[in-house]
Amino acid sequence: MMTTWFRSLVYSAGTAAALTLAVPALADQSNGGTDDKGGSITGVVKFEGEKKERKALVMAADPYCAKAHPEEVLSERWIFGKDDGLANVLVQVVKGPGVDGKKFTAPTKSHVIDQVNCMYIPHISAVVLGQKVEFKNSDATLHNVHVMPKINKEENIGQPAKGMVTAVNLNKLEDAIFTKCDVHAWMNCYVHVLPHPYFAVTDKDGNFTIKGLPAGDYELKVWHEVKAFQAKEPTIKLTVKDDGATKTSIVVAPAAPK
């Protein structure tokens, strides 16, 4: 029987694809935190449960996009990697001596979300509150950046020319800000605005590292864009030691239907 979480995501057989099809490269935010002296958390997020095949994106509506991909491209909505690793999971510190009662200066370097071959790169990302966020069009075709937050200001930006870069105003804390292209229905991404730099987004095999943490007891939480994908332990508790790596393994599984 088809699981509840998958029933709402299933696609027609005509668009189904084998797992051997091409996938876009993942931009790397898997090594997060700071370069400050301290300990680190290194780990892997693993998926437990039935692994469904992913949708093949149909780009025929725009000849430029179709030509950019001689092989079919799979949706990034879920990506299962080596040894059950789960990609594109945001792992963030929510409690501990490195973050409690502290304020952080945002990086001066802009966070750029690029549109390359009609895909957003990165698909999942995060910034520190106050960090500049820019959307770039690296394609010679029209894109439309429709930023759809619930707390920050909604923006709808046309980018008709290759090389265009547009900054968006994300000046409030907010999780999972959905952005899509109204021209290309398959294009979407999420960006999180967080209060500190102690986060990471898992790589293609579910690996992550968060560096520069003062010693002490910490709590982590994880987020995946498929809402049914939940950590078996909603709050992950661990202890970080100075100049040492604390290892952890986090299991994510489809939530049981209520």
C-alpha positions in Angstrom: 0.0 0.0 0.0 1.3 3.5 -0.8 2.4 5.4 2.2 0.5 8.5 3.2 3.4 10.9 2.8 4.0 9.6 -0.7 0.4 9.6 -1.9 0.3 13.4 -1.8 3.5 13.6 -3.9 3.0 10.8 -6.5 3.3 11.6 -10.2 2.0 9.9 -13.3 3.8 6.9 -14.7 4.6 9.0 -17.8 7.0 11.2 -15.8 8.5 8.5 -13.6 12.3 8.0 -13.9 14.9 5.6 -12.9 17.4 6.6 -10.1 20.2 6.5 -12.6 19.1 9.7 -14.2 21.1 12.9 -13.8 20.7 15.1 -10.8 21.8 18.7 -10.4 25.0 19.4 -8.4 24.5 20.3 -4.8 25.9 23.6 -3.6 27.9 22.9 -0.4 26.8 24.2 2.9 27.6 20.9 4.7 30.5 22.5 6.6 28.9 25.1 8.8 29.6 27.0 12.0 32.6 29.3 12.5 36.4 29.2 12.5 36.5 30.1 16.2 38.4 27.8 18.5 36.2 25.2 20.0 34.6 21.8 19.4 32.5 20.6 16.5 29.6 18.4 15.7 30.0 16.0 12.8 27.4 13.5 11.7 25.1 12.0 9.2 21.3 12.2 8.6 20.0 8.8 7.5 16.6 8.0 6.0 14.6 5.0 7.4 11.7 3.7 5.4 10.7 3.0 1.8 12.6 5.0 -0.7 10.4 6.2 -3.5 11.8 7.0 -7.0 12.0 10.7 -7.8 10.2 12.7 -10.5 11.9 13.4 -13.8 11.6 17.1 -14.5 10.0 17.9 -17.8 11.6 21.0 -19.3 10.3 20.8 -22.9 8.3 24.0 -22.5 11.5 26.1 -22.7 13.9 24.9 -25.5 16.8 26.6 -23.7 16.2 24.6 -20.6 15.7 21.3 -22.5 18.9 21.8 -24.5 20.9 22.4 -21.3 20.1 18.9 -20.1 20.8 16.2 -22.6 19.9 13.7 -19.9 16.7 13.9 -17.8 17.1 15.6 -14.4 15.5 14.4 -11.3 13.6 16.5 -8.8 15.5 17.5 -5.7 12.5 17.2 -3.4 14.2 14.2 -1.8 17.6 12.8 -2.5 18.8 9.5 -1.0 22.5 9.0 -1.0 25.1 6.4 0.1 24.2 4.2 3.0 20.7 5.7 3.4 22.1 9.2 3.7 19.5 12.0 3.2 20.6 15.1 1.3 19.3 18.7 1.8 18.5 18.5 5.4 19.0 21.6 7.5 20.7 20.8 10.8 20.8 23.7 13.3 21.8 24.3 16.9 18.8 25.5 18.9 20.1 25.5 22.4 23.6 25.6 24.1 26.3 27.9 25.4 27.4 28.9 21.9 24.0 30.4 21.1 22.0 31.1 24.2 21.6 34.8 24.8 24.1 35.8 22.1 23.9 38.0 19.1 25.9 37.5 15.9 27.3 39.7 13.2 26.1 38.7 9.8 28.8 37.7 7.2 29.7 40.5 4.9 29.7 38.2 1.9 26.4 37.9 0.1 24.6 34.6 -0.2 24.0 34.0 -3.9 21.2 31.7 -5.1 22.0 31.1 -8.8 19.8 30.0 -11.6 21.9 27.6 -13.7 20.5 25.5 -16.5 17.0 26.3 -15.2 17.6 25.0 -11.7 18.1 26.9 -8.4 21.5 26.3 -6.9 21.5 25.7 -4.0 18.1 24.1 -3.6 18.2 24.3 0.2 20.2 27.0 2.0 20.4 29.2 5.1 21.8 32.6 6.0 22.5 34.5 9.2 20.1 37.3 9.9 21.4 40.5 8.3 23.3 38.7 5.6 22.6 39.9 2.0 20.7 37.4 -0.2 21.0 37.8 -4.0 19.4 35.9 -6.8 21.4 35.6 -10.0 20.4 34.5 -13.5 23.2 32.6 -15.2 20.9 31.5 -18.0 20.2 33.1 -21.4 16.5 32.8 -20.8 13.8 34.6 -18.8 13.5 33.7 -15.2 11.1 35.0 -12.5 12.1 35.0 -8.9 9.0 34.8 -6.7 10.0 34.9 -3.1 7.0 33.8 -0.9 7.7 34.3 2.8 5.2 34.3 5.6 7.0 36.9 7.8 9.3 38.8 5.5 8.2 40.8 2.5 7.0 39.0 -0.6 8.9 39.9 -3.8 8.3 39.0 -7.5 11.2 39.8 -9.7 11.7 39.4 -13.4 15.2 38.6 -14.7 15.1 38.5 -18.5 18.8 38.8 -19.1 21.8 36.5 -18.4 24.0 37.9 -15.6 21.3 39.8 -13.8 21.7 39.9 -10.0 18.9 41.1 -7.7 19.0 41.5 -3.9 16.0 40.5 -1.8 15.0 42.0 1.5 15.0 39.1 4.1 15.5 41.1 7.3 13.5 39.0 9.7 14.1 35.5 11.2 12.1 33.0 9.2 12.3 29.3 8.4 11.8 27.7 5.0 11.1 30.7 2.7 9.7 29.2 -0.4 10.8 30.7 -3.8 9.7 29.6 -7.2 10.0 30.6 -10.8 6.6 31.5 -12.3 8.0 30.9 -15.8 9.4 27.4 -15.1 7.1 25.4 -12.9 9.7 22.9 -11.8 12.1 25.5 -10.4 11.9 26.1 -6.6 14.1 26.4 -3.6 14.0 27.2 0.1 16.1 29.6 2.2 16.2 29.9 6.0 17.0 33.1 7.9 18.6 32.0 11.2 19.9 33.9 14.2 23.4 32.4 14.2 25.9 30.6 12.0 25.7 27.2 13.7 23.9 25.3 11.1 24.7 23.0 8.1 22.8 21.5 5.1 23.6 17.9 4.5 25.5 16.9 1.4 24.4 14.3 -1.1 25.1 11.5 1.3 23.6 13.1 4.4 26.9 14.3 6.0 27.4 17.6 7.9 29.7 19.4 10.2 29.1 22.4 12.5 32.4 23.9 13.8 33.5 26.5 16.3 31.2 25.6 19.3 32.2 26.4 22.9 32.2 23.3 25.1 28.9 22.3 26.7 25.5 20.6 26.2 23.6 21.3 23.0 20.3 20.6 21.3 19.9 20.3 17.6 16.8 20.1 15.3 16.5 19.2 11.7 14.2 20.3 8.8 13.4 18.7 5.5 11.1 20.2 2.9 8.9 17.1 2.8 7.0 17.8 6.0 6.3 14.1 6.6 10.1 13.5 6.9 10.6 13.9 10.7 13.5 13.1 13.0 12.7 10.1 15.2 14.1 12.2 18.0 12.6 15.7 17.5 15.3 17.2 19.7 18.8 15.8 19.4 20.9 16.3 22.6 24.6 16.0 22.8 27.8 17.3 24.5 30.5 19.2 22.8 34.1 19.2 24.1 36.8 21.7 23.4 39.0 20.9 20.4 37.1 17.7 19.7 34.5 16.3 17.3 31.3 15.0 18.7 29.8 12.5 16.3 26.1 11.9 15.9 23.7 10.0 13.6 20.2 11.3 13.1 17.5 9.2 11.7 14.7 10.7 9.7 11.6 8.7 8.7 8.1 9.4 7.3 5.8 10.4 10.2 3.0 7.9 11.0 -0.4 9.1 9.8 -2.5 10.7 12.5 
